[in-house]
């Protein structure tokens, strides 16, 4: 049985874009109730979002979805 997904507010700065693996590495702020600030890779939920994030240092806000088969970023907004 898959575990229920949890959602967290997410903010950070893009460090790199890895198009082949459909993920971005982000230096993120503390994710309250989940983890402290750090730099790590995150998969994206869809190709459109990957296409919109086109450079290092983009500031983003998103929803971090945790559960099921891991984690991913959804509803990404480039600031």
Secondary structure, DSSP 8 states (H G I E B T S, - for coil): -----EEEEEEEEEEEEETTTTEEEEEE--BTTTB-SEEEEEEBS-HHHHHH--STT-EEEEEEEEETTEEEEEEEEE-
